[in-house]
Amino acid sequence: MGGSDTQAEAPGREVPRLSSGTPHLDQILAGGWLRGGTYIVSGPPGTGKTTLGNQLCFSIAERGECALYVTLLAETHSRMMLHLRSLSFFRPEYVGTRVFYLSATATLKEKGLHGMLELLTRTVREKKSRVLVIDGATLLREFAESPLALREFLQGLSVLGGLTDCTTLLLSTDEHKSMDIETSMVDGILALSAELLGLKAIRGLEVLKFRGSNNIPGRHTFLIDENGVSIYPRWEALHRKTPTVIPDADTRLRFGIPSIDAMCHGGLVAYSSTLLLGSPGSGKTLLGLHFLAEGATQGERGLYFGFAESGETLIHKMKKVGHDITSDVARGRIRLEVRAPVETLPDAMVQELMELIAKHRYRRVFIDGLEPFAKEAIDPERTTRFVSALINAMRDQHVSMIVTEQTNTLFGPDLHSPIRGAEAIIDNLIFLRFVELNGRLRRMLSVLKMRDSENDPFLRELSITNHGLRAEESYASLDGMLTGLPRHRLPSSAEGTPAARPARKTRAPARVKKTAPGRRRRKPGGRE
């Protein structure tokens, strides 16, 4: 009975985890590597296997434990140290004290897999290593006398890990398939890759196998920089749950522009998302900055996250319309974060954005440009899911968000959004564009939709002066304003159907040359 009870309880016990030492890889692995497990990290040369292995070793050393890094016909240790010195995680004082490097090439050549297993067992026990990394594991198959010998070696590594609580990573350039011996013997496989997207190289990571644990499936992106390997899980895969916070229609957040707040029946609904859709120069950025500035006056901290204009330019732009946000920026009530939309990863950008929000508790967020998130995406089909997950994450942080998006055209009837489906999943949609009327360009503003709220149905002219922004009277006498081709509305015809005619320029009256009294105007040709 007692033995039966023990067996029944065993599956319920959680296996201890070992942190990977790599930002966000633990999220993908649902907590990290299983302690004592054996894993393959595969990928072509240059995909980051060596960096990932060393990063794990030095993270273990930071915790006061030891790691063993074994090389097989790889680069020399001195050259490896030269490359590692430029990375932030490298600590030279740990080399030889907590992180030990060992070349096993000679042993593998002379004594085969059996002799190498003896060397590893002896060294792991002697150094009390909690991590074992074997770089160049592709050679193990070449030096194996038979498939059985390779199985016995991998089985020996598994037993060693279980007895010494040592987690093993095998770094390999092979593309492991489901029928490989290594695939069936190890506890998990992490595949690294690199591909070209246009002229840009994109590194990817996928968990092909992971025993005894859930993981986030699919392909994730990562970067290699001065910090080593930084992994960014697919954002929509992290935020699949329905948000616990819903928009609060009883609480309104104003722009601080009375005429525009009136169009929104008092302001935007709290915790909602708003898309400012319009052509370049139509006033999107100014409207979003006013939203942040009004929040600052209400004691709500705001974050601007944009990609085109510098912080100085944004402050100057607000000054030109009579609103100085210099003190709000200086005191941290408004933060201006500007990123160059070049060589960026959407998952990396949104991860940075959400970390800023969580750290500083921003309540109003203005993302000036959805386009960089979509244009830099590896798979454009995931953009809608990506934006939906971003909205859900914002709500759970009690954030009210405004985003901008440019239309494809300045004029004409084409109103299609460049990012397909974005306008459908966002709560509120405010449309801005230029129209030509009587030979003059005018800005037009319209609230196309507000979820869970009434809104002004009229199209109004948006005036931008040195005194601020203002929504003027509606274009009640015009049709076709949304197309950019307005027409004057004529009185209804006898059948009750209103007619319309295109808007025309007003022609100046013809000048008539006066003649002297008593004289008649000559006819052409000089005859009277």
C-alpha positions as a printed Julia matrix, in Angstrom:
528×3 Matrix{Float64}:
   0.0     0.0     0.0
   2.75    2.37    0.96
   4.61    1.8    -2.32
   1.39    2.27   -4.25
   0.72    5.58   -2.52
   4.22    6.81   -3.33
   3.78    5.99   -7.01
   0.43    7.75   -7.09
   1.92   10.93   -5.64
   5.03   11.02   -7.81
   3.4    12.34  -11.01
   1.96   15.27   -9.06
   5.35   16.48   -7.89
   6.8    19.36   -9.86
  10.26   18.79  -11.32
  12.72   21.54  -10.23
  13.7    24.02  -12.93
  16.99   25.58  -13.95
  16.81   29.11  -15.32
  18.2    29.36  -18.84
  19.95   32.64  -18.05
  18.46   34.11  -21.23
  15.76   36.81  -21.08
  12.31   35.38  -21.84
  13.54   31.89  -22.82
  12.25   30.74  -19.44
   8.79   31.98  -20.5
   8.9    29.85  -23.63
  10.07   26.81  -21.62
   7.41   27.39  -18.93
  10.02   28.06  -16.26
  13.37   26.92  -17.66
  15.21   23.66  -18.27
  14.27   20.66  -16.12
  17.15   20.1   -13.71
  19.23   17.06  -14.61
  17.82   16.84  -18.14
  19.7    16.43  -21.42
  18.89   18.81  -24.27
  20.02   19.44  -27.83
  20.46   23.0   -29.1
  20.76   22.72  -32.88
  21.29   25.22  -35.67
  23.58   26.22  -38.54
  26.87   28.01  -37.79
  26.39   31.59  -36.65
  22.93   31.16  -35.13
  24.08   31.72  -31.54
  24.57   28.24  -30.06
  27.95   28.99  -28.46
  26.72   32.3   -27.07
  23.62   30.63  -25.63
  25.69   27.89  -23.99
  28.16   30.32  -22.41
  25.33   32.56  -21.26
  23.89   29.64  -19.31
  27.29   28.85  -17.76
  27.91   32.41  -16.54
  24.36   32.74  -15.21
  25.03   29.64  -13.11
  28.3    31.16  -11.91
  26.46   34.32  -10.85
  24.41   32.12   -8.5
  27.57   30.72   -6.92
  27.53   27.32   -8.69
  29.86   25.74  -11.22
  29.55   24.95  -14.93
  31.65   22.82  -17.28
  32.05   23.81  -20.95
  33.5    21.03  -23.14
  34.69   21.61  -26.72
  35.11   19.07  -29.54
  37.17   20.28  -32.53
  35.72   23.75  -31.99
  37.52   27.09  -31.81
  40.34   27.35  -29.27
  39.49   28.49  -25.77
  41.64   31.61  -26.1
  39.77   32.68  -29.23
  36.44   31.94  -27.55
  37.44   34.13  -24.6
  38.34   36.9   -27.03
  34.84   36.82  -28.5
  33.1    36.53  -25.13
  34.86   39.54  -23.59
  32.65   41.93  -25.55
  29.46   40.48  -24.03
  27.98   41.94  -20.86
  27.43   38.59  -19.12
  31.12   37.59  -19.33
  33.04   37.72  -16.02
  36.76   36.89  -16.39
  37.06   36.22  -12.66
  34.72   33.23  -13.02
  36.88   31.51  -15.65
  38.74   28.69  -13.91
  36.93   29.25  -10.6
  33.27   28.65  -11.44
  33.23   28.21  -15.23
  35.65   25.51  -16.41
  36.66   24.94  -20.04
  37.81   21.5   -21.18
  38.87   20.18  -24.59
  37.84   16.54  -25.0
  38.95   16.1   -28.62
  42.03   14.01  -27.8
  40.09   11.73  -25.45
  37.36   11.23  -28.05
  39.92   10.29  -30.71
  41.92    7.94  -28.5
  39.25    6.3   -26.32
  36.0     6.89  -28.17
  32.64    7.62  -26.58
  33.25    5.33  -23.62
  36.44    7.15  -22.66
  34.8    10.52  -23.13
  31.89    9.56  -20.86
  34.38    8.56  -18.16
  36.14   11.94  -18.51
  32.87   13.85  -18.25
  31.67   11.83  -15.26
  34.93   12.35  -13.39
  35.13   16.1   -14.14
  31.47   16.85  -13.37
  31.77   15.14   -9.99
  35.11   16.79   -9.23
  33.92   20.33  -10.1
  30.4    19.73   -8.72
  29.05   21.18  -11.93
  25.36   21.99  -12.22
  25.61   22.6   -15.98
  27.47   20.66  -18.68
  27.73   22.12  -22.2
  29.22   20.02  -25.01
  30.08   22.25  -27.99
  30.53   20.31  -31.24
  28.21   17.43  -30.37
  27.84   16.7   -34.09
  31.1    14.71  -33.82
  29.58   12.24  -31.36
  27.79   10.4   -34.16
  30.94   10.32  -36.31
  33.04    8.74  -33.54
  30.34    6.28  -32.48
  31.3     2.69  -33.35
  27.64    1.78  -33.79
  24.15    3.2   -33.18
  24.09    1.2   -29.96
  27.29    2.91  -28.75
  25.71    6.32  -29.34
  22.6     5.27  -27.44
  24.71    4.03  -24.53
  26.64    7.32  -24.43
  23.47    9.42  -24.35
  21.97    7.11  -21.75
  25.13    7.57  -19.67
  24.77   11.37  -19.88
  21.17   11.07  -18.72
  22.16    8.93  -15.74
  24.99   11.33  -14.88
  22.58   14.26  -14.93
  20.12   12.49  -12.69
  22.74   11.47  -10.12
  24.58   14.8    -9.98
  21.67   17.2   -10.66
  23.6    18.43  -13.71
  21.74   19.78  -16.74
  23.39   19.02  -20.1
  23.23   20.98  -23.36
  24.5    19.38  -26.57
  25.31   22.06  -29.17
  24.93   20.59  -32.64
  24.85   21.78  -36.25
  22.74   18.79  -37.32
  19.11   19.2   -38.33
  17.6    16.59  -36.06
  14.64   14.61  -37.37
  12.09   12.55  -35.5
  13.81    9.23  -36.3
  17.29   10.25  -35.13
  18.81    8.4   -32.2
  19.65   11.66  -30.47
  16.08   12.9   -30.86
  14.6     9.9   -29.12
  17.16    9.81  -26.3
  17.25   13.45  -25.15
  14.66   15.31  -23.08
  14.25   18.25  -25.45
  15.37   19.94  -28.65
  15.74   23.67  -29.22
  16.21   24.59  -32.91
  17.87   27.9   -33.87
  17.66   29.33  -37.37
  18.5    32.39  -39.45
  16.78   33.61  -42.61
  16.7    36.72  -44.79
  13.65   38.99  -44.83
  14.49   41.32  -47.68
  17.99   42.49  -46.79
  17.59   41.86  -43.08
  18.64   38.68  -41.26
  16.02   37.35  -38.84
  17.01   34.82  -36.18
  14.38   32.38  -34.99
  13.93   29.79  -32.26
  11.53   26.87  -31.96
  11.03   24.2   -29.3
  10.75   20.94  -31.24
  10.52   18.72  -28.19
  10.3    19.18  -24.43
   9.47   16.26  -22.19
   7.44   16.67  -19.03
   6.47   20.3   -19.54
   4.35   22.68  -21.52
   6.04   25.25  -23.72
   4.98   28.02  -26.07
   4.9    26.36  -29.5
   5.81   27.98  -32.78
   8.62   30.21  -33.95
   9.99   33.04  -31.81
  12.55   35.69  -32.73
  15.78   36.62  -30.98
  18.68   39.04  -31.23
  22.4    38.71  -30.53
  23.91   41.93  -29.26
  26.23   43.16  -26.51
  23.98   41.45  -23.94
  24.26   38.06  -25.62
  21.14   36.24  -26.77
  17.87   38.08  -26.13
  14.77   36.06  -27.0
  11.33   37.54  -27.62
   8.35   35.17  -27.5
   5.57   35.77  -30.01
   3.45   38.41  -28.31
   0.08   36.94  -29.28
   1.15   33.56  -27.91
   1.89   35.11  -24.5
  -1.43   36.97  -24.26
  -4.03   34.51  -25.46
  -6.41   34.91  -22.51
  -9.38   37.25  -22.43
  -8.43   40.39  -20.45
  -9.8    40.63  -16.93
 -10.24   44.42  -17.22
 -12.98   45.78  -19.49
 -13.51   49.37  -20.71
 -15.31   51.53  -18.12
 -18.0    53.55  -19.92
 -18.75   55.52  -16.74
 -15.24   57.02  -16.71
 -14.18   59.37  -19.52
 -10.7    60.5   -20.47
 -10.62   63.86  -22.21
  -8.33   65.26  -24.88
  -8.45   68.67  -23.21
  -9.98   70.1   -26.41
 -13.62   70.94  -25.51
 -15.02   70.69  -29.04
 -13.41   67.29  -29.68
 -14.32   65.98  -26.22
 -17.92   66.96  -27.0
 -17.77   64.87  -30.19
 -16.81   61.89  -27.97
 -19.63   62.65  -25.49
 -17.23   63.7   -22.76
 -14.08   61.87  -23.79
 -12.77   58.39  -24.54
 -13.96   55.44  -22.47
 -11.41   54.46  -19.82
  -9.23   51.42  -20.66
 -10.36   51.51  -24.29
  -8.2    51.56  -27.42
  -8.45   54.3   -30.04
  -7.15   54.43  -33.61
  -6.39   57.8   -35.18
  -6.52   56.99  -38.89
  -5.5    59.64  -41.37
  -3.15   61.06  -43.96
   0.22   62.63  -43.11
  -0.13   66.12  -41.63
  -3.79   65.72  -40.74
  -3.22   66.26  -37.0
  -2.9    62.74  -35.58
   0.27   63.34  -33.55
  -1.0    66.63  -32.11
  -4.26   65.03  -31.06
  -2.44   62.16  -29.33
  -0.06   64.53  -27.53
  -3.02   66.58  -26.27
  -4.44   63.35  -24.82
  -1.22   62.82  -22.85
  -1.02   66.46  -21.78
  -4.59   66.42  -20.46
  -3.78   63.25  -18.51
  -0.78   65.0   -16.93
  -3.07   67.76  -15.63
  -5.28   65.04  -14.09
  -2.33   63.35  -12.36
  -2.13   60.47  -14.87
   1.31   59.67  -16.21
   1.55   59.31  -19.98
   3.93   57.58  -22.39
   4.62   58.56  -26.0
   6.13   55.72  -28.06
   6.95   56.81  -31.6
   9.26   56.24  -34.53
   9.66   59.42  -36.57
  10.0    62.7   -34.68
  12.46   63.45  -31.88
  11.42   64.54  -28.41
  12.56   68.1   -29.1
  10.47   68.2   -32.27
   7.38   67.0   -30.41
   7.78   69.63  -27.68
   8.25   72.35  -30.31
   5.21   71.11  -32.22
   3.03   71.49  -29.12
   4.43   74.96  -28.41
   3.37   76.08  -31.89
  -0.27   75.34  -31.02
  -0.07   77.12  -27.68
   0.59   74.15  -25.39
   3.97   73.83  -23.64
   4.64   70.34  -22.28
   8.27   71.03  -21.33
   7.62   70.93  -17.58
   5.49   67.76  -17.88
   8.35   66.02  -19.68
  10.97   67.33  -17.22
   8.98   66.11  -14.21
   8.21   62.7   -15.7
   4.49   63.24  -16.12
   4.97   62.65  -19.85
   7.71   60.41  -21.22
   8.78   60.7   -24.86
  10.31   57.47  -26.2
  11.42   57.56  -29.84
  12.76   54.54  -31.73
  14.18   54.37  -35.23
  11.97   51.99  -37.26
  15.01   50.26  -38.73
  16.22   46.71  -38.03
  13.62   46.26  -35.3
  11.55   43.29  -34.2
   7.87   43.86  -33.32
   8.01   41.44  -30.39
  11.1    43.18  -29.02
   9.49   46.62  -29.32
   6.26   45.63  -27.6
   8.17   43.79  -24.86
  10.15   46.97  -24.14
   6.95   49.03  -24.23
   5.13   46.83  -21.71
   8.16   46.75  -19.38
   8.15   50.57  -19.33
   4.43   50.6   -18.52
   4.76   48.05  -15.73
   7.76   49.83  -14.2
   6.44   53.41  -14.3
   2.67   52.74  -14.11
   1.65   54.82  -17.1
  -2.12   55.19  -17.48
  -2.25   56.86  -20.9
  -0.16   55.5   -23.78
   0.17   57.0   -27.24
   1.8    54.79  -29.92
   2.52   57.09  -32.85
   2.6    54.62  -35.72
   1.37   51.03  -36.02
   3.18   50.64  -39.33
   6.62   49.68  -37.91
   5.01   46.79  -36.04
   3.44   45.5   -39.26
   6.2    46.26  -41.77
   8.87   44.58  -39.68
   6.79   41.47  -39.01
   8.09   38.22  -40.49
   4.54   37.02  -41.12
   2.13   39.87  -42.05
  -0.79   37.53  -41.39
  -0.12   37.67  -37.65
  -0.46   41.48  -37.45
  -4.15   41.45  -36.48
  -3.54   38.89  -33.73
  -0.52   40.9   -32.6
  -2.55   44.12  -32.26
  -5.37   42.28  -30.49
  -2.91   40.86  -27.95
  -1.44   44.34  -27.45
  -4.9    45.73  -26.67
  -5.57   42.94  -24.17
  -2.23   43.51  -22.43
  -2.91   47.25  -22.17
  -6.3    46.67  -20.59
  -4.88   44.31  -18.01
  -2.44   47.08  -17.05
  -5.36   49.58  -16.7
  -4.02   51.58  -19.64
  -6.02   53.68  -22.11
  -4.23   53.53  -25.46
  -4.23   55.66  -28.6
  -2.46   54.49  -31.76
  -2.03   56.18  -35.13
  -2.01   54.76  -38.62
  -1.46   56.46  -41.96
  -3.79   55.96  -44.89
  -2.31   54.96  -48.22
  -3.47   58.09  -50.05
  -3.68   61.82  -49.37
  -6.83   62.35  -51.46
  -9.5    60.33  -53.22
 -12.08   57.72  -52.21
  -9.6    55.01  -51.11
 -10.1    54.65  -47.34
  -8.48   51.25  -46.86
  -6.31   50.79  -43.8
  -2.73   49.66  -44.58
  -2.95   47.19  -41.69
  -5.78   44.85  -42.54
  -8.33   44.38  -39.79
  -6.83   46.83  -37.29
  -9.85   49.14  -37.37
 -12.2    46.25  -36.55
 -10.53   45.11  -33.32
  -9.87   48.59  -31.88
 -12.65   50.12  -29.76
 -12.74   53.66  -31.14
 -11.97   55.0   -34.6
 -11.33   58.69  -35.31
 -10.75   59.57  -38.95
  -8.73   62.58  -40.13
  -8.01   63.62  -43.7
  -7.51   66.52  -46.09
 -10.29   67.64  -48.42
 -10.19   70.27  -51.18
 -13.02   72.77  -51.03
 -13.27   75.97  -53.05
  -9.6    75.77  -53.96
  -8.43   75.38  -50.37
  -7.13   72.39  -48.41
  -9.03   71.76  -45.21
  -8.61   69.19  -42.46
 -11.6    67.03  -41.69
 -12.31   65.17  -38.43
 -14.93   62.49  -37.83
 -15.6    60.0   -35.03
 -16.52   56.9   -37.05
 -17.18   54.64  -34.09
 -17.01   54.45  -30.31
 -17.68   51.11  -28.7
 -20.04   51.23  -25.69
 -20.65   54.95  -26.2
 -22.55   57.45  -28.3
 -20.59   59.84  -30.5
 -21.1    62.86  -32.72
 -22.14   61.61  -36.2
 -21.17   64.83  -38.02
 -18.07   65.54  -40.07
 -16.32   68.67  -38.88
 -13.42   70.82  -39.98
 -10.37   70.55  -37.73
  -8.59   73.87  -37.4
  -5.01   73.97  -36.11
  -3.74   77.42  -35.15
  -1.26   78.91  -32.7
  -4.15   79.01  -30.23
  -4.7    75.24  -30.36
  -6.94   72.65  -32.0
 -10.67   73.05  -32.54
 -13.46   71.1   -34.22
 -15.53   73.63  -36.17
 -19.11   73.53  -37.4
 -20.16   70.47  -39.36
 -20.19   70.29  -43.14
 -23.99   70.13  -43.19
 -24.32   71.38  -46.78
 -21.83   68.95  -48.32
 -21.89   65.29  -49.3
 -18.96   62.97  -50.07
 -16.57   64.44  -47.51
 -15.18   61.05  -46.49
 -14.11   60.38  -50.06
 -12.21   63.65  -50.27
 -14.44   64.7   -53.19
 -17.11   66.89  -51.56
 -20.28   67.96  -53.36
 -22.76   70.68  -52.46
 -26.15   69.34  -51.49
 -28.99   70.83  -53.58
 -32.66   71.17  -52.55
 -34.7    68.0   -52.93
 -36.26   67.35  -56.33
 -39.99   66.93  -56.92
 -39.75   63.19  -56.36
 -38.2    63.82  -52.93
 -34.73   62.66  -53.92
 -32.0    65.14  -52.99
 -29.64   66.07  -55.77
 -25.99   66.97  -55.45
 -23.48   68.72  -57.62
 -19.69   68.82  -57.39
 -18.16   71.64  -55.35
 -16.73   74.28  -57.69
 -14.43   77.18  -57.25
 -16.15   80.56  -57.08
 -15.22   82.52  -60.19
 -14.31   86.16  -59.79
 -16.75   88.49  -61.63
 -15.55   89.72  -65.03
 -14.16   93.23  -65.05
 -15.94   95.63  -67.45
 -13.93   98.48  -68.94
 -15.77  101.76  -68.65
 -16.16  104.07  -71.7
 -16.23  107.82  -71.76
 -19.69  109.44  -71.7
 -21.21  110.0   -75.13
 -18.93  107.5   -76.83
 -19.91  104.08  -78.03
 -17.69  101.03  -77.73
 -15.94  100.24  -80.97
 -16.7    96.99  -82.67
 -13.89   94.63  -83.61
 -12.02   95.86  -86.59
 -12.27   99.5   -85.54
 -15.72  100.16  -87.04
 -18.43  101.85  -85.03
